[in-house]
């Protein structure tokens, strides 16, 4: 059986802090196993840094080289067949994978090697040295798997060709857990009024802006019948709840942070999933919502359209078209049959294109082609 050494530069897949990156990493490992590979977590080293200071860069690199050399020694007598690194980018370069792969003579593969817009200010690039380190590693890859066309374009620009690039659709484990917990929505809510669900961590930056956009849109639609559940929490919770102060509080329910199965149960109890998705790289939550049969309203920003099919599984407005977003929300709130049709189509789309089984087929095809190069 082909053995794959797996590494995630930002944080290991089982790190206690939940995030979309951890979920994607875990799903990748599961899909590889489903495709018939033996997958082992090769390193728990965290390359990620919140700050770009040169001394941090040098220390991270030095520590990574130490980890790499230990792996070379420990794996040398029985090396894996492939090294795979998830999400190397400017804030989390991969110094381990290229070094180990070269020493052991095995193929080096990246998944979601990306260029972000972070750090470009006043004509400069605060993360330039880190970005160069990430690019040096990416250039050594025998295969780069990309989720987004923008990442593919970046890789072509960096590498000079598309020869080592393969695309893979964003995916999730589309198995709905049995016996989801019962959800009790507020008893005073009007029967038959559609329940809108939104899920997002309440962190500074783009998360705050997304909640602001959501609150602004719903404030314009108070003449319609609807209720809103917001799942999530974080340091900006008070500020975010204040965004919704213009909306009748009787139709709002802030559920806080919930375990994953309760989030899925909440999706099952809702009628419509809404998350603007401003500057959203992919948005794994869209896949989960559609898996549970929810139509989606969002913005066509960055990677959202990779998960949501406009006109089939939901409605997307242009990133800067706030009035279009409001109109789409109004349409989905007001038309239950449209929500139903989109919801059915959403479940089919997840099964056919965004499931673990679909990803396993794509991964196997790409990695088998790598083996014959």
C-alpha positions as CSV (number, residue, x, y, z in Angstrom):
1,X,0.0,0.0,0.0
2,X,1.3,3.5,-0.9
3,X,2.2,5.4,2.2
4,X,1.7,9.2,2.4
5,X,3.4,11.4,5.0
6,X,1.0,14.3,5.7
7,X,1.8,17.7,7.2
8,X,-0.2,20.9,7.7
9,X,2.0,24.0,8.1
10,X,-0.5,26.2,9.9
11,X,-1.5,23.8,12.7
12,X,-1.9,20.0,12.9
13,X,-5.3,18.6,11.9
14,X,-6.3,17.7,15.4
15,X,-5.3,21.0,17.0
16,X,-7.7,22.1,19.7
17,X,-8.6,25.4,18.1
18,X,-11.3,24.7,15.5
19,X,-11.1,26.3,12.1
20,X,-11.8,25.6,8.4
21,X,-8.1,24.8,7.8
22,X,-8.2,22.0,10.4
23,X,-11.3,20.6,8.9
24,X,-9.9,20.6,5.4
25,X,-6.7,18.9,6.6
26,X,-8.7,16.2,8.4
27,X,-10.9,15.7,5.4
28,X,-7.8,15.4,3.1
29,X,-6.4,12.6,5.3
30,X,-9.7,10.8,5.4
31,X,-10.1,11.1,1.6
32,X,-6.6,9.8,1.0
33,X,-7.4,6.8,3.2
34,X,-10.7,6.2,1.3
35,X,-8.7,6.3,-1.9
36,X,-6.6,3.4,-0.6
37,X,-3.5,5.2,0.7
38,X,-1.9,4.7,4.1
39,X,-1.7,8.2,5.6
40,X,0.4,9.2,8.6
41,X,0.7,12.6,10.2
42,X,4.4,13.2,9.7
43,X,4.9,16.3,11.8
44,X,3.0,18.5,14.3
45,X,5.4,21.5,13.7
46,X,3.6,24.8,13.5
47,X,5.2,27.1,10.9
48,X,2.5,29.7,11.2
49,X,3.3,33.2,12.6
50,X,1.0,36.1,13.3
51,X,4.0,38.5,13.0
52,X,6.5,38.9,10.2
53,X,9.5,39.9,12.3
54,X,12.8,38.7,10.9
55,X,13.8,37.0,14.1
56,X,10.6,35.0,14.1
57,X,11.3,33.9,10.5
58,X,14.8,32.8,11.3
59,X,13.7,30.9,14.4
60,X,10.8,29.2,12.7
61,X,13.1,28.1,9.8
62,X,15.8,26.9,12.2
63,X,13.3,24.9,14.2
64,X,11.8,23.4,11.1
65,X,15.2,22.3,9.8
66,X,15.8,20.5,13.1
67,X,12.4,18.8,12.8
68,X,13.2,17.9,9.1
69,X,16.5,16.3,10.0
70,X,15.0,14.2,12.7
71,X,12.4,13.0,10.3
72,X,15.1,12.1,7.7
73,X,16.8,10.0,10.3
74,X,13.7,8.3,11.6
75,X,12.2,7.6,8.1
76,X,15.4,6.9,6.3
77,X,15.2,3.1,6.7
78,X,11.6,2.8,5.7
79,X,10.6,6.0,3.8
80,X,7.0,6.9,2.8
81,X,6.2,6.9,-0.9
82,X,4.9,10.5,-1.0
83,X,5.1,13.6,1.1
84,X,2.1,15.9,1.1
85,X,1.9,19.3,2.7
86,X,-1.4,21.2,3.1
87,X,-1.6,25.0,2.7
88,X,1.9,26.4,2.5
89,X,1.7,30.2,2.1
90,X,3.5,33.4,3.3
91,X,2.5,33.1,7.0
92,X,3.2,29.4,7.1
93,X,6.0,28.3,4.7
94,X,6.9,24.6,4.4
95,X,10.6,24.1,5.3
96,X,10.1,20.5,6.2
97,X,8.5,18.8,3.2
98,X,11.0,19.8,0.5
99,X,14.0,19.0,2.7
100,X,12.7,15.6,3.7
101,X,11.5,14.7,0.2
102,X,14.8,15.5,-1.4
103,X,16.8,13.6,1.2
104,X,14.5,10.5,0.9
105,X,14.1,10.7,-2.8
106,X,10.3,10.8,-2.8
107,X,7.8,13.0,-4.6
108,X,6.7,16.2,-2.8
109,X,3.1,17.3,-3.1
110,X,1.3,20.5,-2.0
111,X,-2.4,21.1,-1.5
112,X,-3.8,24.7,-1.5
113,X,-0.5,26.4,-1.9
114,X,-1.7,30.0,-2.0
115,X,-0.9,33.7,-2.2
116,X,-2.9,35.9,0.1
117,X,-3.3,39.6,-0.1
118,X,-2.1,40.1,3.4
119,X,0.8,42.4,4.1
120,X,0.6,44.6,0.9
121,X,0.5,48.1,2.3
122,X,1.7,51.5,0.8
123,X,3.2,49.8,-2.1
124,X,5.3,47.4,0.0
125,X,5.0,43.8,1.2
126,X,5.5,43.2,5.0
127,X,5.6,39.5,4.4
128,X,8.0,39.5,1.4
129,X,10.7,37.4,3.1
130,X,8.2,34.9,4.4
131,X,6.5,34.8,1.0
132,X,9.8,34.1,-0.7
133,X,10.4,31.2,1.7
134,X,7.0,29.7,0.9
135,X,7.6,30.1,-2.8
136,X,11.0,28.4,-2.6
137,X,9.3,25.3,-1.2
138,X,6.4,25.4,-3.6
139,X,8.8,25.5,-6.6
140,X,10.2,22.1,-5.5
141,X,6.8,20.3,-5.6
142,X,6.3,17.5,-8.1
143,X,2.5,18.1,-7.9
144,X,0.4,21.0,-6.7
145,X,-3.3,20.4,-6.0
146,X,-5.4,23.6,-6.1
147,X,-9.0,24.2,-4.9
148,X,-9.4,27.6,-6.5
149,X,-8.8,29.0,-10.0
150,X,-7.0,32.0,-8.4
151,X,-4.6,29.6,-6.7
152,X,-4.0,27.8,-10.0
153,X,-3.3,31.2,-11.7
154,X,-0.8,32.1,-8.9
155,X,1.0,28.8,-9.3
156,X,1.2,29.2,-13.1
157,X,2.7,32.7,-12.6
158,X,5.1,31.3,-10.0
159,X,6.1,28.1,-11.8
160,X,5.9,29.3,-15.4
161,X,3.6,26.4,-16.5
162,X,0.6,24.3,-15.4
163,X,2.3,21.0,-15.9
164,X,2.5,20.2,-12.1
165,X,-0.9,21.6,-11.2
166,X,-4.2,19.6,-10.8
167,X,-7.5,20.9,-9.6
168,X,-9.6,19.4,-6.8
169,X,-13.1,20.6,-5.8
170,X,-13.7,21.6,-2.2
171,X,-15.2,18.7,-0.3
172,X,-16.5,17.5,3.0
173,X,-17.6,14.2,4.7
174,X,-21.1,14.2,3.4
175,X,-22.3,11.5,5.8
176,X,-25.0,12.9,8.0
177,X,-24.6,11.6,11.5
178,X,-27.6,9.6,12.8
179,X,-29.7,10.7,15.7
180,X,-28.8,14.4,15.6
181,X,-29.8,16.2,18.8
182,X,-33.2,17.8,18.9
183,X,-33.3,21.5,18.4
184,X,-35.7,23.7,20.3
185,X,-36.2,27.0,18.6
186,X,-37.8,29.9,20.5
187,X,-41.3,29.0,21.4
188,X,-42.7,32.4,20.5
189,X,-41.5,32.2,16.9
190,X,-44.3,32.3,14.4
191,X,-45.0,28.8,12.9
192,X,-44.4,28.8,9.2
193,X,-42.0,31.8,9.2
194,X,-38.7,30.7,7.5
195,X,-35.8,30.3,9.8
196,X,-32.6,31.8,8.5
197,X,-29.3,30.4,9.8
198,X,-25.9,32.0,9.8
199,X,-22.7,30.5,11.2
200,X,-19.4,32.3,11.8
201,X,-16.7,32.9,14.3
202,X,-16.9,36.3,15.8
203,X,-13.3,37.3,15.3
204,X,-11.8,40.7,14.2
205,X,-11.4,41.4,10.5
206,X,-13.5,40.0,7.7
207,X,-15.7,38.0,10.1
208,X,-16.9,41.2,11.6
209,X,-17.5,42.8,8.2
210,X,-19.6,39.7,7.1
211,X,-21.8,40.0,10.2
212,X,-22.2,43.8,9.5
213,X,-23.3,43.0,5.9
214,X,-25.8,40.4,7.1
215,X,-27.3,42.7,9.7
216,X,-27.6,45.6,7.3
217,X,-29.3,43.4,4.7
218,X,-31.8,41.9,7.1
219,X,-32.6,45.3,8.6
220,X,-34.0,46.2,5.2
221,X,-36.3,43.2,5.1
222,X,-38.2,43.5,8.4
223,X,-41.5,43.8,6.5
224,X,-41.1,40.1,5.6
225,X,-41.8,37.2,8.0
226,X,-38.5,35.5,9.0
227,X,-36.5,34.6,12.1
228,X,-32.7,34.4,12.4
229,X,-30.4,32.0,14.3
230,X,-26.8,33.0,14.6
231,X,-24.3,30.3,15.7
232,X,-20.8,31.4,16.7
233,X,-18.9,33.4,19.3
234,X,-15.6,35.1,19.9
235,X,-14.0,38.3,21.1
236,X,-16.2,40.5,18.9
237,X,-19.5,39.1,20.0
238,X,-20.8,42.2,21.8
239,X,-19.9,44.4,18.8
240,X,-21.5,42.0,16.3
241,X,-24.7,41.7,18.3
242,X,-24.9,45.5,18.3
243,X,-25.0,45.4,14.5
244,X,-28.5,43.7,14.8
245,X,-29.9,46.4,17.2
246,X,-32.2,47.8,14.6
247,X,-33.9,44.4,14.1
248,X,-36.8,43.3,16.4
249,X,-35.1,41.2,19.0
250,X,-38.0,38.8,19.1
251,X,-37.0,37.3,15.8
252,X,-33.3,36.9,16.7
253,X,-31.6,34.0,18.5
254,X,-27.9,34.1,19.2
255,X,-27.0,30.5,20.0
256,X,-23.3,30.9,20.8
257,X,-20.7,28.3,20.0
258,X,-22.2,24.9,19.5
259,X,-20.7,21.4,19.0
260,X,-20.5,20.3,15.4
261,X,-23.5,17.9,15.6
262,X,-25.7,20.6,17.1
263,X,-24.7,22.9,14.2
264,X,-25.8,20.2,11.8
265,X,-29.0,19.8,13.7
266,X,-29.6,23.5,13.6
267,X,-29.0,23.4,9.8
268,X,-31.6,20.6,9.6
269,X,-34.1,22.7,11.5
270,X,-33.5,25.9,9.4
271,X,-35.0,26.9,6.0
272,X,-32.2,29.1,4.5
273,X,-28.5,29.5,5.1
274,X,-27.1,33.0,4.8
275,X,-23.4,34.1,5.2
276,X,-22.3,36.9,3.0
277,X,-18.9,35.3,2.4
278,X,-17.1,38.6,1.7
279,X,-13.4,37.7,1.1
280,X,-14.2,34.0,1.9
281,X,-11.4,31.8,0.4
282,X,-13.7,28.7,0.1
283,X,-16.3,28.6,2.9
284,X,-16.6,25.0,4.0
285,X,-19.7,25.9,6.0
286,X,-21.6,26.4,2.7
287,X,-20.9,22.7,1.8
288,X,-22.2,21.5,5.2
289,X,-25.4,23.7,4.9
290,X,-26.1,22.3,1.4
291,X,-25.4,18.8,2.6
292,X,-28.3,19.4,5.1
293,X,-30.5,20.5,2.3
294,X,-30.3,24.3,2.8
295,X,-30.4,26.8,-0.1
296,X,-27.8,29.5,0.2
297,X,-27.7,33.3,-0.1
298,X,-24.3,34.9,-0.3
299,X,-21.9,37.1,-2.3
300,X,-19.9,35.9,-5.3
301,X,-16.7,36.7,-3.5
302,X,-13.4,34.9,-3.9
303,X,-14.1,31.2,-3.5
304,X,-17.8,31.2,-2.6
305,X,-18.9,30.1,-6.1
306,X,-16.7,27.0,-5.8
307,X,-19.2,25.7,-3.3
308,X,-22.5,27.4,-4.2
309,X,-23.9,27.0,-7.7
310,X,-25.8,30.3,-8.5
311,X,-29.3,29.6,-9.8
312,X,-29.2,25.9,-8.8
313,X,-28.3,25.6,-5.1
314,X,-28.6,29.2,-4.1
315,X,-28.4,32.9,-5.2
316,X,-25.1,34.8,-5.3
317,X,-24.8,38.6,-5.7
318,X,-21.7,40.3,-6.9
319,X,-19.2,41.0,-4.1
320,X,-19.9,44.8,-4.2
321,X,-23.7,44.5,-5.0
322,X,-25.3,44.9,-1.5
323,X,-28.7,45.7,-3.0
324,X,-28.5,42.5,-5.1
325,X,-27.7,40.6,-1.9
326,X,-30.8,42.1,-0.2
327,X,-32.9,41.2,-3.3
328,X,-31.7,37.6,-3.3
329,X,-32.5,37.3,0.4
330,X,-35.9,38.7,-0.2
331,X,-36.5,36.2,-3.0
332,X,-35.5,33.2,-1.0
333,X,-37.4,34.3,2.1
334,X,-40.6,34.8,0.1
335,X,-40.5,31.7,-2.1
336,X,-40.7,28.4,-0.2
337,X,-40.9,26.3,-3.4
338,X,-37.7,27.8,-4.7
339,X,-36.0,27.1,-1.4
340,X,-37.2,23.5,-1.6
341,X,-35.9,23.0,-5.2
342,X,-32.5,24.6,-4.4
343,X,-32.2,22.5,-1.2
344,X,-32.8,19.3,-3.2
345,X,-30.3,20.4,-5.8
346,X,-27.8,21.3,-3.1
347,X,-27.8,17.8,-1.6
348,X,-27.3,16.3,-5.1
349,X,-24.4,18.7,-5.8
350,X,-22.6,17.8,-2.6
351,X,-23.0,14.1,-3.2
352,X,-21.8,14.3,-6.8
353,X,-19.1,16.9,-6.7
354,X,-18.1,17.8,-3.1
355,X,-18.2,14.5,-1.1
356,X,-15.4,12.5,0.3
357,X,-15.9,9.9,-2.3
358,X,-15.7,12.4,-5.2
359,X,-12.5,13.8,-3.6
360,X,-11.0,10.3,-3.2
361,X,-11.4,9.7,-6.9
362,X,-9.7,13.0,-7.8
363,X,-6.8,12.4,-5.4
364,X,-6.2,8.9,-6.6
365,X,-6.2,10.0,-10.3
366,X,-3.7,12.9,-9.6
367,X,-1.4,10.8,-7.4
368,X,-1.4,7.8,-9.7
369,X,-0.4,10.1,-12.6
370,X,2.4,11.4,-10.4
371,X,3.7,7.9,-9.9
372,X,4.2,7.3,-13.6
373,X,5.9,10.6,-14.4
